[in-house]
Amino acid sequence: MQRQDRLPCADDAVQTLLPVPVERASGAARCHAACNIAGPEPMQPAVTGTDESRRAVAAATVGNVLEWYDFSVYAFFAATIGREFFPSEDPTASLLATFAVFGVGFVVRPLGGIVIGWMGDRYGRRPALVLTIMLMAAGTVAIGLLPTYAAIGTAAPALLVAARLLQGFSAGGEWGGSTAFMVEWAPTGRRGLYGSFQQMSVAAGLLLGSGIGALVATLLPPDALEAWGWRVPFLLGGVLGLLGQYMRRHVGETPAYEAAPAQGSSQADLPQPRSGWPPAARAFGFTIFWTVSYYVFLNYMPTFTRTQVGLSSQESLWANTIGLVALVVLIPLTGLLSDRFGRKPLLLASCGFFAVMTWPLMSLMLAHHAEFAMVVLIQLLFGVAIALFSGPGPAAIAEIFPTRGRSTWMSTSYALAVALFGGFAPFVATWLIATSGSPMSPSLYVIAAAVVSFLTIAAMPETARRPLS
């Protein structure tokens, strides 16, 4: 049995979150591990581009695709779910209730980040990632099997909320765990590329959900879609989840994680430790624009183009799917570019684009009412701009934290920003339009988020060529 030490150190409030086994660390290093903070930045072992590293990242990528397919497919059937679980004479009220439940899934993400992130730092990245995909699949299948309001009354939306809470808890630990896993498996000088597979797989999960949603909406007549067709993507998510779980069980632990305890045990007299909160605050500000852009332009956009621009359900989903294809293709390229030219130039360019161009592009979309080609062109532009951030983003945020605390701190700070600003972005956008009467109002939310993250990133150091600590 391993017992846990609780050592006095600089940040006593943090140490209970990450106790460390006595036999894996000693002396001042135990203080650093318990506080989840970094002393000097030790060199992590160099990872070469071996078959093992490629297999590990491929397995994590596939699992991440399936995880985010499960989580996102809810948004693509928001209107149908609203009618089935929140019947109302006012379609806007029904849609608001549906997006509120979508946002509820994000409320527990910080808790999932803390609990599952702690597991990832304490017991390894792999077991934490196996747990997240099991929980996500369970929540997704539950939604697909739930009886509607017409069958069981108010119990139906209550059960829907419970399923979304389970999904949100899982997603809170998934993002930080998978990001740490991929970045820590990266060969020297390739953290941007390897980390980009995390965001590529998130976008691919959204793409899979949007594509299957578009396919179901195209193949089924409207009455069949309303009656039972909307359930098919959720039930399929359970099958895909089992595949992802199998793949994750058969990958190894990251070299950086396995080496961290041995390095810590050899460091005897380290300087006064730094608190983990300032890096977490930077990661929080870093994430605000990232999450708002994702959930406005990749999750909410099908609803916006249908209700405000005049596209059909099929057209809105296909336009979103085309934009996601561009995003999936470009993310690895921008990740690779960040390894050569640095993270900050690409990150700042993305924030600047949205701060300046969101309003005119949204105006152009509305001016060309019901024009599918114009919507596709604009969503492609947004997809390219998001790729500038999403390629270098995982490596940049992972490089903020030391290995022994990376999973917990990164998961928690990212999940908190997503819960506050991203998860409720579709609700905020719908509410802003209903309150102001202007379909342009959501663009102000995006612009404000872009400015905040631009200022945060501008104050951060460039980390592309620094070793992981």
URSUL-V267965 format. One record per pair of residues at least 4 apart in sequence whose ideal C-beta (glycine too) atoms are under 6 Angstrom apart, sorted by the first residue. I is the first residue (numbers start at 1). J is the second residue. Records with the same first field share a line. If there is no record, write none. Layout:
I->J, J
This chain:
2->21
4->19
5->22
7->30, 31, 34
9->31, 35
10->273
11->35, 275
14->35, 36
15->34, 35
18->36, 121
20->25, 33, 34
24->261
25->29, 30, 33, 261, 264, 265
26->30, 265
27->268
28->270
29->264, 265, 267
32->37, 39, 273
33->264, 404
35->273
36->276, 405
37->273, 274, 276
38->402, 469
39->270, 271
41->469
42->263
43->467
44->256, 468
45->255, 259
46->188
47->53, 187, 255
48->187
49->187
53->185
56->185, 251, 252
57->182, 185, 194, 197
59->247, 251
60->178, 181, 182
61->197, 201
62->247
63->133, 244, 247, 248
64->178, 201
65->201, 204, 205
66->240, 241, 244
67->133, 136, 174
68->72, 202, 205
69->205, 208, 209
70->136, 140, 237
71->167, 171
72->206, 209
73->209, 233
74->102
75->102, 299
76->209, 210, 213
77->81, 230
78->98, 303
80->230
81->85, 98
82->86, 94, 95, 98
84->148
85->149, 156, 157, 160
86->94, 97
87->149
88->93, 94
92->434
95->430
96->430
99->426, 427, 430
100->427
101->160, 161, 164
103->423, 424, 427
104->161, 164
105->164, 167, 168
106->168, 418, 419, 423
107->419
108->112, 165, 168, 169
109->168, 171, 172, 415, 418, 419
110->412, 415, 416, 419
112->116, 169, 172, 173
113->117, 172, 173, 176, 411, 412, 415
114->412
116->128, 173
117->173, 176, 407, 408, 411
118->122, 408
119->123, 128
120->125, 128, 177, 407
121->407, 408
123->127
124->253
125->177, 180, 181, 254
126->253
128->177
129->177, 248
130->248, 249
132->170, 173, 174
133->241, 244, 245
134->245
135->166, 170
136->167, 170
137->238, 241
139->163, 166, 167
140->234, 237, 238
141->238
142->163
143->163, 234
144->231, 234, 235
146->159
147->151, 152, 156
148->156
149->156
152->156
170->174
172->415
173->177, 411
174->178
175->414
176->407, 410, 411, 414
177->407
178->198
179->198, 394, 398
180->184, 406, 407
181->254
182->194, 195, 197, 198
183->191, 195, 395, 398
184->254, 256
185->254
186->190, 191, 194
189->339
190->194, 339
191->195, 395
192->335, 338, 339, 392, 395
193->335, 336, 339
195->394, 395
196->200, 331, 332, 335, 391
198->394
199->331, 390, 394
200->328, 331, 332
203->324, 327, 328
204->328
206->298, 324
207->211, 324, 328
210->317, 320, 321, 324
211->321
212->233
213->317
214->317, 318, 321
216->220, 229, 232
217->313, 314
218->314
220->224, 225, 229
224->229
225->229
231->235
253->257, 258
255->259
256->403, 468
259->263
260->403, 404
276->280, 405, 409
279->400, 401
280->409, 413
283->397, 400, 413
284->413, 417
285->456
286->397, 456
287->291, 414, 417
288->417, 421, 449, 452, 453
289->293, 351, 449, 450, 453
290->389, 393
291->417, 418, 421, 422
292->296, 421, 422, 425, 446, 449
293->297, 386
294->298
295->299, 422, 425
296->300, 425, 446
297->301, 382
300->304, 426, 429
301->305, 320
302->316, 317, 320
303->307
304->308
305->309, 311, 316, 375
306->311, 316
308->439
309->365
310->369, 370
311->315, 316
315->372
319->375, 376, 379
322->376
323->379, 380, 383
326->380, 383
327->383, 386, 387
330->387
331->387, 390, 391
334->346, 387, 388, 391
335->391, 392
337->341
338->343, 346, 392
341->345
342->462, 464
343->347, 392, 396, 464
344->348, 462
346->388, 392
347->389, 392, 457
348->457
349->388
350->385, 388, 389
351->450, 453, 454
353->357, 385
354->358, 446, 450
355->447, 450, 451
357->361
358->443, 446, 447
359->443
361->378
362->440, 443
365->375, 378
366->439
368->374
386->390
387->391
389->393
392->396
399->463
401->405, 406, 409, 410
402->469
405->409
406->410
407->411
410->414
411->415
417->421
418->422, 423
419->423
424->428
428->445
429->442
431->435
432->436, 441, 442
433->439, 441
436->441
